[in-house]
Amino acid sequence: MTLIKSISGIRGTIGGDAEGGFTPSEIVKFTSAFATWVQKEAKDKKKTRIVIGRDARISGEFVRNIVIGTLQALGIDVTDLGLATTPTVEMAVVFEKADGGIIITASHNPKNWNALKLLNSKGEFISEVAGKEVLAIAEGKDIKYSQVNSIGSVKQNSEYVQEHIKSILALPLVDVKAIKAKKFKVVLDAVNSVGGIVVPQLLEQLGVEEVVPLFCEPTGNFSHEAEPLPENLTELSRTVVKSKAHIGFAVDPDVDRLAIVCEDGEMFGEEYTLVAVADYVLQNKKGNTVSNLSSTKALRDVTQKAGCEYFASAVGEVNVVEAMKKNNAVIGGEGNGGIIYPELHYGRDALVGIALFLTHLAKYGKSCSLLRSTYPNYYISKNKIELRPDLDLDKVLLSIKEKYKNYPCNTIDGLKIEFDGEWVHLRKSNTEPIIRIIAESNHKTTADNLAEKIMKDIGECMKSAKATAN
């Protein structure tokens, strides 16, 4: 059993003993803490409202019931969107003029995981400061439940999916006419979650001629690993080729990440989802871009080619958004297929990514694979090492930094080391008990070799730390 409490929410596995996992008691405790923080922030309002929505995970309904009941017990009114994407919930908070939001989803984690993602009144993930406040409240005794006459109300609203789509269609850079003229045939892998409901609606309204559904039944029984990585998208690749489709799209369970498969079955590369969309945006609107330290430098290349400036942030959507606002970025996101387009809202959104990418492809006028060939070709090696509970990761990173002290190092988020034309980034995951080791180079072999070398260094440091402890 696993439970991870962080500034971005609570995430863990379902089932097992009463302690140590994503249990009903932990859900009540953390929901109560967040709701208390929301009430504190909205102190001038007599009544507060929180919007909730969930992906199609098997555990989603029982978690939803606990969250709603807890919010009502605190006197908070609830707008329940039911099955809804993460970006839809984010936008609904603003539409509703609500005081916060809770998204019940564990994103790319396996089906036995679930989580609570927390939003402020702007429909954005709460800040680090706010997250620490919520954690402190959860461990304290300042939570007060309402008297019976002040219990919160609940209203259902399933209209925000269409409001979300309508807002995307209204964007100046989304050209439905151009998309419709291309008579696109699209294969969609929705990994048996909420994307199977929402994305086909978007594609139809964008003018896509034919959609081939793949794993679109929202059962929560994921037909493959939920993270949209190449090794998990083999069936999508085969189906694109077999059905002679122009393109394939894959989304994660809460639809804030987008992966693309070309007409020949080759992966466009999740790192290049943001690169391509940013390229299209910058062709039409000059401005800065932002991605996190673990993302490909191809975005920097595309940005500089357009005569604009690129900025890097720490990993995590809240950090990317903060950097985007600070640097007036017109597009940003993360190399995991997360597109943040501020003209719509400040949140990763696979739906707006699909709309902008299809417009880009339609106006490019050639195949998806040829479009991919227009971008710099870098290779990223993504790896991970499981963390021991007793490991002092900061000490390990300091040892690695000392070993490579003659190379440029960035420590705003773990440790990033720059080599000649290559880089490696080491950081503790916010969502799993692991260290992530990400390396990039001009060649796959050298990227893998660089990652393996650093992983070996980490292993030696871990052995040394264990020996010292004993």
Salt bridges, closest charged atoms under 4 A:
GLU26 OE1 - LYS5 NZ 3.26
ASP55 OD2 - ARG57 NE 2.93
ASP77 OD2 - ARG49 NH2 3.82
ASP80 OD2 - ARG64 NE 2.79
GLU90 OE1 - HIS345 ND1 3.50
GLU96 OE1 - LYS155 NZ 3.29
ASP99 OD1 - LYS45 NZ 2.98
GLU124 OE1 - LYS325 NZ 2.76
GLU128 OE2 - LYS132 NZ 3.35
GLU133 OE1 - LYS40 NZ 3.24
GLU139 OE2 - LYS5 NZ 3.46
GLU139 OE2 - LYS29 NZ 3.19
GLU163 OE2 - LYS166 NZ 3.55
ASP175 OD2 - LYS363 NZ 3.42
ASP189 OD2 - HIS224 NE2 2.75
GLU209 OE1 - LYS183 NZ 3.77
GLU210 OE1 - LYS185 NZ 3.99
GLU227 OE2 - ARG257 NH2 3.13
GLU235 OE1 - ARG238 NH2 2.72
ASP254 OD2 - LYS117 NZ 3.00
ASP256 OD2 - LYS117 NZ 3.54
ASP256 OD2 - ARG348 NH2 2.90
GLU270 OE1 - ARG257 NH2 3.21
GLU270 OE2 - LYS382 NZ 2.68
GLU271 OE2 - LYS382 NZ 3.24
ASP279 OD2 - HIS360 NE2 3.56
ASP301 OD1 - ARG300 NH2 3.06
GLU317 OE1 - ARG348 NE 3.29
GLU334 OE1 - ARG348 NH1 2.85
GLU343 OE1 - LYS285 NZ 3.70
ASP349 OD2 - HIS164 NE2 2.80
ASP349 OD2 - HIS345 NE2 2.95
ASP390 OD1 - ARG388 NE 3.05
GLU402 OE2 - LYS405 NZ 3.18
ASP413 OD2 - ARG427 NE 3.21
GLU432 OE2 - HIS108 NE2 3.65
GLU432 OE2 - ARG436 NH2 2.92
ASP448 OD2 - LYS444 NZ 2.93
ASP457 OD1 - LYS403 NZ 2.83
